[in-house]
Amino acid sequence: MMPAVNSDPSDKDSEPFIETDPTGRYGRYNELLGSGAVKKVYRAFDQEEGIEVAWNQVKLRTFCDDPAMIERLFSEVRLLKTLANKNIISLHYVWRDEDRNTLNFITEVCTSGNLREYRKKHRHVSVKALKKWSKQILKGLNYLHTHEPCVIHRDLNCSNVFVNGNTGQVKIGDLGVAAIVGRAIRRIRCWGRRSSWRRSCTMRITRSLWTYTRLGCAC
């Protein structure tokens, strides 16, 4: 087991881990990045790579009388394991803590949180920037829809799109209610420079983001 970097009691300035994963590679801090009805997401650290990650934790005892919800949670993890795309949140590691009765999984972290909160913080964004976000969302959706098997997100909104504000990169996450529908949708030739479909879809998502910016509506 890899020793925690802050295990030395003389290192008083280091931030302590609240818990570590079974391998000792990942340590969870007490800082909450986000929470919902199902899971809480904490800031964590990958000691092997030296990078911050997100520690997703679900208290399974909360759903002991709801087997459908537990299956949904495990389905999200199984689904994430099969995905590899720069516009989809990636999964690093998953385990079940039998003692605490929790499901834990480590994912990459986006430094600026979700797009909804990011837009509240930064109100003055050009249409050019909105188009860049929109194209990345479309690329992520294209990957999901042409994946084998095909994946439909079913809950795509600004709260489930995450942002790295220093690079402008956005990623789709929170696939807890996604559906696997069998064969992949036949790839539409939409990524060419002259594709009217691409322009149309980009503008629809851009208008949704712009509406949210101007009126505070969900997208």
FIKOLZA-1660 file (N, C-alpha, C; in steps of 0.1 Angstrom, whole numbers, plus 5000, padded with zeros to 4 digits):
% residues 219
   i   px   py   pz ch aa at
   1 5008 4988 5000  A  M  N
   1 5000 5000 5000  A  M CA
   1 5009 5012 5000  A  M  C
   2 5005 5022 4991  A  M  N
   2 5013 5034 4990  A  M CA
   2 5011 5043 5003  A  M  C
   3 5021 5047 5010  A  P  N
   3 5019 5056 5021  A  P CA
   3 5014 5069 5018  A  P  C
   4 5006 5075 5026  A  A  N
   4 5000 5088 5023  A  A CA
   4 5011 5099 5024  A  A  C
   5 5011 5109 5016  A  V  N
   5 5022 5119 5016  A  V CA
   5 5022 5127 5028  A  V  C
   6 5010 5128 5036  A  N  N
   6 5010 5136 5047  A  N CA
   6 5009 5128 5060  A  N  C
   7 5015 5115 5060  A  S  N
   7 5014 5107 5071  A  S CA
   7 5024 5111 5082  A  S  C
   8 5034 5119 5079  A  D  N
   8 5044 5123 5089  A  D CA
   8 5037 5134 5098  A  D  C
   9 5036 5130 5111  A  P  N
   9 5030 5140 5121  A  P CA
   9 5037 5153 5122  A  P  C
  10 5050 5153 5118  A  S  N
  10 5057 5166 5120  A  S CA
  10 5054 5176 5108  A  S  C
  11 5047 5171 5098  A  D  N
  11 5044 5179 5087  A  D CA
  11 5030 5186 5090  A  D  C
  12 5031 5196 5098  A  K  N
  12 5019 5203 5103  A  K CA
  12 5012 5211 5093  A  K  C
  13 5019 5215 5082  A  D  N
  13 5013 5224 5072  A  D CA
  13 5005 5216 5061  A  D  C
  14 5007 5203 5061  A  S  N
  14 5000 5195 5051  A  S CA
  14 4985 5193 5054  A  S  C
  15 4977 5192 5044  A  E  N
  15 4963 5190 5046  A  E CA
  15 4960 5176 5048  A  E  C
  16 4954 5172 5059  A  P  N
  16 4952 5158 5061  A  P CA
  16 4941 5151 5053  A  P  C
  17 4943 5138 5050  A  F  N
  17 4933 5130 5043  A  F CA
  17 4923 5126 5053  A  F  C
  18 4910 5126 5049  A  I  N
  18 4900 5121 5057  A  I CA
  18 4899 5106 5056  A  I  C
  19 4902 5101 5044  A  E  N
  19 4903 5086 5041  A  E CA
  19 4911 5084 5029  A  E  C
  20 4915 5072 5027  A  T  N
  20 4922 5068 5015  A  T CA
  20 4915 5056 5009  A  T  C
  21 4918 5053 4996  A  D  N
  21 4912 5042 4989  A  D CA
  21 4920 5029 4994  A  D  C
  22 4916 5017 4990  A  P  N
  22 4922 5005 4995  A  P CA
  22 4937 5004 4990  A  P  C
  23 4940 5010 4979  A  T  N
  23 4954 5009 4974  A  T CA
  23 4963 5019 4981  A  T  C
  24 4957 5030 4987  A  G  N
  24 4965 5040 4993  A  G CA
  24 4969 5051 4983  A  G  C
  25 4965 5049 4970  A  R  N
  25 4969 5059 4960  A  R CA
  25 4961 5072 4961  A  R  C
  26 4948 5071 4964  A  Y  N
  26 4940 5083 4964  A  Y CA
  26 4936 5086 4978  A  Y  C
  27 4937 5099 4981  A  G  N
  27 4933 5104 4994  A  G CA
  27 4922 5115 4993  A  G  C
  28 4912 5114 5002  A  R  N
  28 4901 5123 5002  A  R CA
  28 4903 5134 5012  A  R  C
  29 4901 5146 5007  A  Y  N
  29 4900 5158 5017  A  Y CA
  29 4886 5160 5021  A  Y  C
  30 4885 5169 5031  A  N  N
  30 4871 5172 5036  A  N CA
  30 4864 5182 5028  A  N  C
  31 4870 5187 5017  A  E  N
  31 4863 5198 5009  A  E CA
  31 4853 5192 5000  A  E  C
  32 4841 5197 5001  A  L  N
  32 4830 5192 4993  A  L CA
  32 4829 5200 4980  A  L  C
  33 4830 5193 4968  A  L  N
  33 4829 5200 4956  A  L CA
  33 4815 5201 4951  A  L  C
  34 4807 5192 4955  A  G  N
  34 4793 5192 4950  A  G CA
  34 4785 5181 4957  A  G  C
  35 4772 5182 4957  A  S  N
  35 4764 5171 4963  A  S CA
  35 4750 5172 4956  A  S  C
  36 4744 5160 4956  A  G  N
  36 4730 5159 4951  A  G CA
  36 4722 5149 4960  A  G  C
  37 4711 5145 4954  A  A  N
  37 4703 5136 4962  A  A CA
  37 4709 5122 4963  A  A  C
  38 4718 5118 4954  A  V  N
  38 4724 5105 4954  A  V CA
  38 4738 5104 4960  A  V  C
  39 4746 5113 4955  A  K  N
  39 4761 5112 4959  A  K CA
  39 4766 5126 4963  A  K  C
  40 4778 5125 4970  A  K  N
  40 4786 5137 4973  A  K CA
  40 4799 5136 4966  A  K  C
  41 4805 5147 4962  A  V  N
  41 4817 5147 4954  A  V CA
  41 4827 5156 4962  A  V  C
  42 4839 5149 4966  A  Y  N
  42 4849 5156 4974  A  Y CA
  42 4861 5158 4966  A  Y  C
  43 4869 5168 4970  A  R  N
  43 4882 5170 4964  A  R CA
  43 4891 5159 4969  A  R  C
  44 4900 5154 4961  A  A  N
  44 4909 5143 4964  A  A CA
  44 4922 5145 4957  A  A  C
  45 4931 5136 4960  A  F  N
  45 4945 5137 4954  A  F CA
  45 4950 5124 4950  A  F  C
  46 4955 5123 4938  A  D  N
  46 4962 5111 4933  A  D CA
  46 4977 5112 4936  A  D  C
  47 4982 5105 4946  A  Q  N
  47 4995 5106 4950  A  Q CA
  47 5005 5101 4940  A  Q  C
  48 5001 5091 4931  A  E  N
  48 5010 5086 4921  A  E CA
  48 5013 5095 4910  A  E  C
  49 5002 5102 4905  A  E  N
  49 5003 5112 4894  A  E CA
  49 5006 5126 4899  A  E  C
  50 5003 5129 4912  A  G  N
  50 5004 5142 4917  A  G CA
  50 4994 5152 4912  A  G  C
  51 4982 5147 4910  A  I  N
  51 4971 5156 4905  A  I CA
  51 4959 5155 4914  A  I  C
  52 4951 5165 4914  A  E  N
  52 4938 5165 4921  A  E CA
  52 4928 5157 4913  A  E  C
  53 4919 5150 4920  A  V  N
  53 4908 5143 4913  A  V CA
  53 4896 5145 4921  A  V  C
  54 4885 5139 4916  A  A  N
  54 4872 5140 4923  A  A CA
  54 4869 5126 4929  A  A  C
  55 4865 5126 4942  A  W  N
  55 4861 5114 4949  A  W CA
  55 4846 5114 4951  A  W  C
  56 4839 5106 4943  A  N  N
  56 4825 5105 4943  A  N CA
  56 4821 5094 4954  A  N  C
  57 4812 5097 4963  A  Q  N
  57 4808 5088 4973  A  Q CA
  57 4793 5087 4975  A  Q  C
  58 4788 5075 4976  A  V  N
  58 4774 5072 4978  A  V CA
  58 4772 5064 4990  A  V  C
  59 4764 5068 4999  A  K  N
  59 4761 5060 5011  A  K CA
  59 4750 5050 5007  A  K  C
  60 4753 5038 5006  A  L  N
  60 4744 5028 5000  A  L CA
  60 4733 5025 5010  A  L  C
  61 4735 5027 5023  A  R  N
  61 4724 5024 5033  A  R CA
  61 4712 5033 5031  A  R  C
  62 4715 5044 5025  A  T  N
  62 4704 5054 5022  A  T CA
  62 4694 5047 5012  A  T  C
  63 4698 5038 5004  A  F  N
  63 4690 5032 4994  A  F CA
  63 4688 5017 4996  A  F  C
  64 4689 5013 5008  A  C  N
  64 4688 4998 5011  A  C CA
  64 4674 4993 5007  A  C  C
  65 4664 5001 5007  A  D  N
  65 4651 4997 5003  A  D CA
  65 4647 5001 4989  A  D  C
  66 4657 5005 4981  A  D  N
  66 4655 5009 4967  A  D CA
  66 4666 5002 4958  A  D  C
  67 4664 4989 4955  A  P  N
  67 4674 4982 4947  A  P CA
  67 4675 4988 4933  A  P  C
  68 4665 4994 4928  A  A  N
  68 4666 5000 4915  A  A CA
  68 4676 5012 4915  A  A  C
  69 4676 5020 4925  A  M  N
  69 4685 5031 4926  A  M CA
  69 4700 5025 4928  A  M  C
  70 4702 5015 4935  A  I  N
  70 4715 5009 4937  A  I CA
  70 4720 5004 4924  A  I  C
  71 4711 4997 4916  A  E  N
  71 4715 4992 4903  A  E CA
  71 4718 5004 4894  A  E  C
  72 4711 5015 4895  A  R  N
  72 4714 5027 4887  A  R CA
  72 4728 5032 4890  A  R  C
  73 4732 5032 4902  A  L  N
  73 4745 5037 4906  A  L CA
  73 4756 5028 4901  A  L  C
  74 4754 5015 4902  A  F  N
  74 4764 5006 4897  A  F CA
  74 4765 5007 4882  A  F  C
  75 4753 5009 4875  A  S  N
  75 4753 5010 4861  A  S CA
  75 4761 5022 4856  A  S  C
  76 4760 5034 4864  A  E  N
  76 4768 5045 4860  A  E CA
  76 4783 5042 4860  A  E  C
  77 4787 5035 4870  A  V  N
  77 4801 5031 4871  A  V CA
  77 4806 5022 4860  A  V  C
  78 4797 5012 4858  A  R  N
  78 4800 5002 4847  A  R CA
  78 4801 5009 4833  A  R  C
  79 4792 5019 4832  A  L  N
  79 4792 5027 4819  A  L CA
  79 4805 5035 4818  A  L  C
  80 4808 5042 4828  A  L  N
  80 4820 5051 4828  A  L CA
  80 4833 5043 4825  A  L  C
  81 4833 5030 4829  A  K  N
  81 4845 5022 4826  A  K CA
  81 4847 5020 4811  A  K  C
  82 4837 5021 4804  A  T  N
  82 4838 5018 4789  A  T CA
  82 4840 5030 4781  A  T  C
  83 4840 5042 4787  A  L  N
  83 4841 5054 4779  A  L CA
  83 4855 5060 4780  A  L  C
  84 4860 5065 4769  A  A  N
  84 4873 5072 4768  A  A CA
  84 4872 5083 4757  A  A  C
  85 4870 5095 4762  A  N  N
  85 4868 5106 4752  A  N CA
  85 4872 5119 4760  A  N  C
  86 4878 5128 4753  A  K  N
  86 4883 5140 4760  A  K CA
  86 4871 5150 4764  A  K  C
  87 4859 5147 4759  A  N  N
  87 4848 5156 4763  A  N CA
  87 4838 5148 4772  A  N  C
  88 4843 5137 4778  A  I  N
  88 4835 5129 4787  A  I CA
  88 4843 5127 4800  A  I  C
  89 4838 5130 4812  A  I  N
  89 4845 5128 4824  A  I CA
  89 4850 5113 4825  A  I  C
  90 4863 5112 4828  A  S  N
  90 4869 5098 4828  A  S CA
  90 4869 5092 4842  A  S  C
  91 4868 5079 4843  A  L  N
  91 4868 5072 4855  A  L CA
  91 4882 5066 4858  A  L  C
  92 4887 5067 4870  A  H  N
  92 4901 5062 4873  A  H CA
  92 4900 5049 4881  A  H  C
  93 4891 5049 4891  A  Y  N
  93 4891 5037 4900  A  Y CA
  93 4878 5037 4907  A  Y  C
  94 4874 5025 4911  A  V  N
  94 4861 5023 4918  A  V CA
  94 4862 5011 4928  A  V  C
  95 4855 5013 4939  A  W  N
  95 4855 5002 4949  A  W CA
  95 4843 5004 4958  A  W  C
  96 4839 4993 4965  A  R  N
  96 4829 4994 4975  A  R CA
  96 4835 4992 4989  A  R  C
  97 4832 5001 4998  A  D  N
  97 4837 5000 5012  A  D CA
  97 4827 4993 5020  A  D  C
  98 4829 4980 5023  A  E  N
  98 4820 4972 5030  A  E CA
  98 4818 4977 5044  A  E  C
  99 4828 4982 5051  A  D  N
  99 4827 4987 5065  A  D CA
  99 4818 4999 5066  A  D  C
 100 4820 5009 5057  A  R  N
 100 4812 5021 5057  A  R CA
 100 4800 5020 5048  A  R  C
 101 4798 5009 5041  A  N  N
 101 4787 5007 5032  A  N CA
 101 4785 5018 5022  A  N  C
 102 4797 5021 5015  A  T  N
 102 4796 5032 5006  A  T CA
 102 4802 5027 4992  A  T  C
 103 4797 5033 4982  A  L  N
 103 4803 5031 4968  A  L CA
 103 4811 5043 4965  A  L  C
 104 4824 5041 4961  A  N  N
 104 4833 5052 4959  A  N CA
 104 4839 5050 4945  A  N  C
 105 4840 5061 4938  A  F  N
 105 4847 5061 4925  A  F CA
 105 4854 5074 4923  A  F  C
 106 4866 5072 4917  A  I  N
 106 4875 5084 4915  A  I CA
 106 4874 5088 4900  A  I  C
 107 4871 5100 4898  A  T  N
 107 4870 5106 4884  A  T CA
 107 4879 5118 4883  A  T  C
 108 4882 5122 4870  A  E  N
 108 4889 5134 4869  A  E CA
 108 4881 5146 4874  A  E  C
 109 4888 5156 4878  A  V  N
 109 4881 5168 4883  A  V CA
 109 4882 5179 4873  A  V  C
 110 4872 5187 4871  A  C  N
 110 4872 5199 4863  A  C CA
 110 4873 5211 4873  A  C  C
 111 4883 5219 4871  A  T  N
 111 4887 5229 4881  A  T CA
 111 4877 5240 4884  A  T  C
 112 4868 5242 4874  A  S  N
 112 4858 5253 4876  A  S CA
 112 4844 5249 4879  A  S  C
 113 4842 5236 4882  A  G  N
 113 4829 5231 4885  A  G CA
 113 4820 5230 4873  A  G  C
 114 4807 5230 4875  A  N  N
 114 4798 5228 4864  A  N CA
 114 4795 5241 4856  A  N  C
 115 4789 5239 4845  A  L  N
 115 4787 5251 4836  A  L CA
 115 4777 5261 4841  A  L  C
 116 4767 5256 4848  A  R  N
 116 4757 5264 4854  A  R CA
 116 4763 5274 4864  A  R  C
 117 4771 5269 4873  A  E  N
 117 4777 5278 4883  A  E CA
 117 4788 5287 4876  A  E  C
 118 4795 5281 4866  A  Y  N
 118 4805 5289 4859  A  Y CA
 118 4799 5301 4852  A  Y  C
 119 4787 5299 4846  A  R  N
 119 4780 5310 4839  A  R CA
 119 4775 5321 4849  A  R  C
 120 4771 5316 4861  A  K  N
 120 4767 5326 4871  A  K CA
 120 4778 5335 4875  A  K  C
 121 4790 5329 4876  A  K  N
 121 4802 5336 4880  A  K CA
 121 4807 5345 4870  A  K  C
 122 4807 5341 4857  A  H  N
 122 4812 5348 4846  A  H CA
 122 4800 5352 4836  A  H  C
 123 4795 5363 4838  A  R  N
 123 4783 5367 4830  A  R CA
 123 4786 5372 4816  A  R  C
 124 4798 5377 4814  A  H  N
 124 4801 5384 4801  A  H CA
 124 4809 5374 4793  A  H  C
 125 4802 5367 4785  A  V  N
 125 4809 5357 4776  A  V CA
 125 4804 5359 4762  A  V  C
 126 4814 5359 4752  A  S  N
 126 4810 5361 4738  A  S CA
 126 4803 5349 4732  A  S  C
 127 4797 5352 4721  A  V  N
 127 4791 5341 4713  A  V CA
 127 4801 5332 4708  A  V  C
 128 4813 5337 4705  A  K  N
 128 4824 5328 4701  A  K CA
 128 4828 5318 4711  A  K  C
 129 4828 5322 4724  A  A  N
 129 4831 5313 4735  A  A CA
 129 4820 5302 4737  A  A  C
 130 4807 5307 4736  A  L  N
 130 4796 5298 4737  A  L CA
 130 4796 5288 4726  A  L  C
 131 4800 5292 4714  A  K  N
 131 4801 5282 4703  A  K CA
 131 4812 5272 4705  A  K  C
 132 4823 5276 4711  A  K  N
 132 4834 5266 4715  A  K CA
 132 4829 5256 4725  A  K  C
 133 4821 5261 4735  A  W  N
 133 4816 5251 4744  A  W CA
 133 4806 5242 4737  A  W  C
 134 4797 5248 4729  A  S  N
 134 4787 5240 4722  A  S CA
 134 4793 5229 4714  A  S  C
 135 4804 5232 4706  A  K  N
 135 4810 5222 4698  A  K CA
 135 4816 5211 4706  A  K  C
 136 4821 5214 4717  A  Q  N
 136 4827 5203 4726  A  Q CA
 136 4816 5194 4731  A  Q  C
 137 4805 5200 4735  A  I  N
 137 4793 5192 4740  A  I CA
 137 4788 5183 4729  A  I  C
 138 4788 5189 4717  A  L  N
 138 4783 5181 4705  A  L CA
 138 4793 5169 4702  A  L  C
 139 4806 5172 4704  A  K  N
 139 4816 5161 4702  A  K CA
 139 4814 5150 4712  A  K  C
 140 4811 5154 4725  A  G  N
 140 4809 5144 4735  A  G CA
 140 4797 5136 4732  A  G  C
 141 4786 5143 4728  A  L  N
 141 4773 5136 4725  A  L CA
 141 4775 5126 4713  A  L  C
 142 4783 5131 4703  A  N  N
 142 4785 5123 4691  A  N CA
 142 4793 5110 4695  A  N  C
 143 4802 5111 4704  A  Y  N
 143 4809 5100 4709  A  Y CA
 143 4800 5090 4716  A  Y  C
 144 4791 5095 4725  A  L  N
 144 4782 5087 4732  A  L CA
 144 4772 5079 4722  A  L  C
 145 4767 5087 4713  A  H  N
 145 4757 5081 4704  A  H CA
 145 4763 5071 4694  A  H  C
 146 4776 5073 4691  A  T  N
 146 4782 5063 4681  A  T CA
 146 4790 5052 4689  A  T  C
 147 4789 5053 4702  A  H  N
 147 4796 5043 4710  A  H CA
 147 4789 5029 4708  A  H  C
 148 4797 5018 4710  A  E  N
 148 4791 5005 4710  A  E CA
 148 4791 4999 4724  A  E  C
 149 4779 4998 4730  A  P  N
 149 4766 5001 4725  A  P CA
 149 4763 5016 4726  A  P  C
 150 4753 5021 4720  A  C  N
 150 4749 5035 4719  A  C CA
 150 4745 5039 4733  A  C  C
 151 4749 5051 4737  A  V  N
 151 4746 5057 4751  A  V CA
 151 4738 5070 4749  A  V  C
 152 4726 5070 4755  A  I  N
 152 4718 5083 4755  A  I CA
 152 4719 5089 4769  A  I  C
 153 4723 5101 4771  A  H  N
 153 4726 5107 4784  A  H CA
 153 4713 5108 4792  A  H  C
 154 4702 5114 4786  A  R  N
 154 4689 5116 4791  A  R CA
 154 4688 5127 4802  A  R  C
 155 4698 5133 4806  A  D  N
 155 4697 5143 4816  A  D CA
 155 4708 5154 4814  A  D  C
 156 4710 5158 4801  A  L  N
 156 4720 5167 4798  A  L CA
 156 4715 5182 4800  A  L  C
 157 4722 5188 4809  A  N  N
 157 4719 5202 4812  A  N CA
 157 4732 5209 4818  A  N  C
 158 4731 5222 4821  A  C  N
 158 4743 5229 4825  A  C CA
 158 4749 5224 4838  A  C  C
 159 4741 5217 4846  A  S  N
 159 4746 5212 4859  A  S CA
 159 4755 5199 4856  A  S  C
 160 4753 5193 4845  A  N  N
 160 4760 5180 4842  A  N CA
 160 4771 5182 4831  A  N  C
 161 4774 5195 4828  A  V  N
 161 4786 5198 4820  A  V CA
 161 4796 5205 4828  A  V  C
 162 4808 5200 4828  A  F  N
 162 4818 5206 4837  A  F CA
 162 4829 5213 4829  A  F  C
 163 4836 5223 4836  A  V  N
 163 4844 5232 4829  A  V CA
 163 4858 5232 4835  A  V  C
 164 4868 5233 4827  A  N  N
 164 4882 5236 4831  A  N CA
 164 4884 5251 4826  A  N  C
 165 4882 5260 4835  A  G  N
 165 4882 5274 4831  A  G CA
 165 4895 5279 4826  A  G  C
 166 4906 5273 4830  A  N  N
 166 4919 5279 4825  A  N CA
 166 4922 5275 4810  A  N  C
 167 4914 5265 4805  A  T  N
 167 4917 5260 4791  A  T CA
 167 4904 5262 4783  A  T  C
 168 4893 5264 4789  A  G  N
 168 4880 5265 4781  A  G CA
 168 4875 5251 4777  A  G  C
 169 4880 5241 4783  A  Q  N
 169 4875 5227 4779  A  Q CA
 169 4863 5224 4788  A  Q  C
 170 4853 5218 4781  A  V  N
 170 4841 5213 4788  A  V CA
 170 4839 5198 4786  A  V  C
 171 4833 5192 4796  A  K  N
 171 4832 5177 4796  A  K CA
 171 4818 5174 4801  A  K  C
 172 4812 5163 4795  A  I  N
 172 4799 5158 4799  A  I CA
 172 4801 5148 4811  A  I  C
 173 4793 5150 4821  A  G  N
 173 4794 5140 4833  A  G CA
 173 4780 5136 4838  A  G  C
 174 4780 5130 4850  A  D  N
 174 4768 5126 4856  A  D CA
 174 4759 5117 4847  A  D  C
 175 4764 5105 4844  A  L  N
 175 4757 5096 4835  A  L CA
 175 4748 5087 4843  A  L  C
 176 4743 5091 4855  A  G  N
 176 4736 5082 4863  A  G CA
 176 4722 5077 4857  A  G  C
 177 4716 5085 4849  A  V  N
 177 4703 5081 4843  A  V CA
 177 4705 5078 4828  A  V  C
 178 4717 5076 4823  A  A  N
 178 4719 5073 4809  A  A CA
 178 4714 5060 4806  A  A  C
 179 4710 5058 4793  A  A  N
 179 4704 5046 4788  A  A CA
 179 4713 5040 4777  A  A  C
 180 4715 5027 4778  A  I  N
 180 4722 5020 4767  A  I CA
 180 4711 5014 4758  A  I  C
 181 4712 5018 4746  A  V  N
 181 4701 5014 4737  A  V CA
 181 4705 5004 4726  A  V  C
 182 4716 4997 4727  A  G  N
 182 4719 4987 4718  A  G CA
 182 4729 4993 4707  A  G  C
 183 4726 4990 4695  A  R  N
 183 4735 4994 4684  A  R CA
 183 4738 5009 4684  A  R  C
 184 4750 5013 4680  A  A  N
 184 4753 5027 4679  A  A CA
 184 4745 5033 4668  A  A  C
 185 4742 5046 4670  A  I  N
 185 4736 5053 4659  A  I CA
 185 4746 5055 4648  A  I  C
 186 4742 5052 4636  A  R  N
 186 4751 5054 4624  A  R CA
 186 4757 5068 4624  A  R  C
 187 4770 5068 4623  A  R  N
 187 4777 5081 4623  A  R CA
 187 4772 5090 4612  A  R  C
 188 4768 5102 4616  A  I  N
 188 4764 5112 4607  A  I CA
 188 4776 5120 4603  A  I  C
 189 4778 5122 4590  A  R  N
 189 4789 5130 4586  A  R CA
 189 4787 5144 4588  A  R  C
 190 4789 5148 4601  A  C  N
 190 4785 5161 4605  A  C CA
 190 4796 5170 4610  A  C  C
 191 4809 5164 4609  A  W  N
 191 4820 5172 4615  A  W CA
 191 4828 5179 4604  A  W  C
 192 4823 5178 4592  A  G  N
 192 4830 5185 4581  A  G CA
 192 4828 5200 4582  A  G  C
 193 4837 5208 4576  A  R  N
 193 4837 5222 4577  A  R CA
 193 4824 5228 4571  A  R  C
 194 4819 5221 4561  A  R  N
 194 4807 5227 4555  A  R CA
 194 4794 5221 4559  A  R  C
 195 4794 5213 4570  A  S  N
 195 4782 5206 4574  A  S CA
 195 4771 5215 4580  A  S  C
 196 4760 5216 4573  A  S  N
 196 4749 5224 4578  A  S CA
 196 4743 5218 4591  A  S  C
 197 4744 5205 4593  A  W  N
 197 4739 5199 4605  A  W CA
 197 4747 5204 4617  A  W  C
 198 4760 5204 4615  A  R  N
 198 4769 5208 4626  A  R CA
 198 4765 5223 4630  A  R  C
 199 4764 5231 4620  A  R  N
 199 4761 5245 4623  A  R CA
 199 4748 5247 4629  A  R  C
 200 4738 5239 4625  A  S  N
 200 4725 5240 4631  A  S CA
 200 4725 5236 4645  A  S  C
 201 4731 5224 4648  A  C  N
 201 4731 5219 4662  A  C CA
 201 4739 5229 4671  A  C  C
 202 4751 5233 4666  A  T  N
 202 4759 5243 4674  A  T CA
 202 4751 5255 4677  A  T  C
 203 4744 5260 4668  A  M  N
 203 4736 5273 4671  A  M CA
 203 4725 5270 4680  A  M  C
 204 4718 5258 4680  A  R  N
 204 4708 5255 4689  A  R CA
 204 4713 5254 4704  A  R  C
 205 4724 5248 4706  A  I  N
 205 4730 5247 4719  A  I CA
 205 4735 5261 4723  A  I  C
 206 4741 5268 4714  A  T  N
 206 4746 5281 4717  A  T CA
 206 4734 5290 4722  A  T  C
 207 4723 5290 4715  A  R  N
 207 4711 5298 4719  A  R CA
 207 4706 5293 4733  A  R  C
 208 4707 5280 4736  A  S  N
 208 4703 5276 4749  A  S CA
 208 4712 5282 4760  A  S  C
 209 4725 5281 4757  A  L  N
 209 4735 5287 4767  A  L CA
 209 4733 5302 4768  A  L  C
 210 4730 5309 4757  A  W  N
 210 4728 5323 4757  A  W CA
 210 4715 5327 4764  A  W  C
 211 4704 5319 4762  A  T  N
 211 4692 5321 4770  A  T CA
 211 4694 5320 4785  A  T  C
 212 4702 5310 4788  A  Y  N
 212 4705 5308 4803  A  Y CA
 212 4712 5320 4808  A  Y  C
 213 4722 5325 4800  A  T  N
 213 4730 5336 4804  A  T CA
 213 4721 5349 4806  A  T  C
 214 4712 5351 4797  A  R  N
 214 4704 5363 4797  A  R CA
 214 4692 5363 4807  A  R  C
 215 4686 5351 4808  A  L  N
 215 4674 5350 4815  A  L CA
 215 4674 5341 4827  A  L  C
 216 4685 5334 4829  A  G  N
 216 4687 5326 4841  A  G CA
 216 4679 5312 4839  A  G  C
 217 4676 5309 4826  A  C  N
 217 4669 5296 4824  A  C CA
 217 4678 5284 4824  A  C  C
 218 4672 5273 4826  A  A  N
 218 4680 5260 4826  A  A CA
 218 4682 5257 4811  A  A  C
 219 4693 5249 4809  A  C  N
 219 4696 5245 4795  A  C CA
 219 4701 5231 4796  A  C  C
% end
